[in-house]
Amino acid sequence: MIPKRKIAYIVSSVFFSCLLFINATSVNFQNNSGARQVSSETYTNTLTNIPIDVKYDDKKYFISGISSEVTVFLKGSNRVALASEMQASTRKFKVVADLRSLKEGEHEIELKVEDLPAGLTATIEPQKVTAKIGKKKTKKFDVEVNAPNNQIAPGWTFTSVALSELTVSVTSDRDTLAKVDHVEVIFPEGDIISGSYSATVSLKAVDSAGNVLPVIISPSELYIKIETKLNGSNASTSSSSENHSNEETSKESSK
């Protein structure tokens, strides 16, 4: 017969062994849960002004009315891949609008993300864009110089205008090209023309109402040189002021 003291010792040993096992299992479970929680942590970043790669037959069609940039929201657990996609120089993904299966007319196109690294997901805003597809056509136009009144110094008028090119090529879809009334220069904002003026100017194509049309102009910039003169009354005032100044100078010298 086993002594009672020995039985108590055995029971105590088994009890404490079970207690230690349960405690170790609990700690291990908590550690594993923590590891799973860390590994499943996700990061998000927002990228603005991401260009849209428009795929279409550029020899046959002209595309207008489509947005040029979108916002992309990236999400993933791989911080290295996410950081790489944040930089334009290391970015692999691109936002694509595929128009190659579409014909002439206005269409709504769903944007897609291509070449996104594994472990990342992307959401585009907006998800869809509209575009007008038309038959491509090119036509030559003379360049007109119409300076806004607020960019000509008071009292000055043009005496001669010289451009590096007198005609330019305008490309658009057939319907839009038919609306082009003329091509005119755009003077740099803030410039005031007087005396002998020269600058590099951009161009725009407008309809008969002066509305700017979606076209491609080649060349897109020209060099302009303008000679101006003062109008009669202003010239007389300027001459009188100059003579008066000369007289004052002569008097001072005689003294």
Phi, psi and omega in degrees: 000134183281131180299150181297324181297320181292322178297317180298322180295317180296315180298318180296319180297315180297319181298312181291328177296316178297320181296316178296321180296315180297319181295316180295319179297320180296316180296317180297321179296318180295319179296317179295321179296318179297320179296318179295323181293319180294316183292336182264007180292134182247153180235148180231148176217150179247129179245123180255162177058041176276123183291151177263128176272103183269120180257120179197171178277094186286351176275338184252325187239159173238132183252133177218163176080002182266142177296146182265340184219156178221173174253137181237131177256116180258142179220141177177167180265349180268100184293328180294312179296321180295317179296323179295322181285344179286335182264130181299327183288336181245004184290136179255325185282160175213153178262126188240137170243108185264110182253008189294338180264002185261154179255189181299148178126185178263136185223154171255124186244133176275128181279148179228151176258128179242153176062033177281129181301150179299143179092357179242148173236154184225142174236132184256140176227115359283161181277339180228150177226160177252152181210148175253126179251126180220160178295131184284138179210147180234141180214149179268143178224147172287151179264128179255147179247106179233090182284134176299146181302326182284358176250008174249126181300139181306131176090356182256142176230154181285138173250332177202147179226129178233133179242150178291335175220136180269334179231153179224163178263133180242127181241134177195191172279162187302318182295316181291319181298327179292340181271348183293122178269316177194169175247133181226160182279154174243112181286145178305135181299132179095345179287137174242123187271128174196161179059226177259115187240139175214149181191166170263124186241148174270176186229157174215149176255131183232158175272186184295340179266000179089007179283135180286134184253150179282101182219170170244125182250133180228123355290157184274345179225150178226160174262132181235143176228127183235133172253136182230166175217159177282143175293166185312298185297320180291323179294320179296317179298318180295319180293319180297318180295321180293317179297318179299320180295321180293321179296317180297322179294320180294319179297317180296324181290321182293332178291000000 
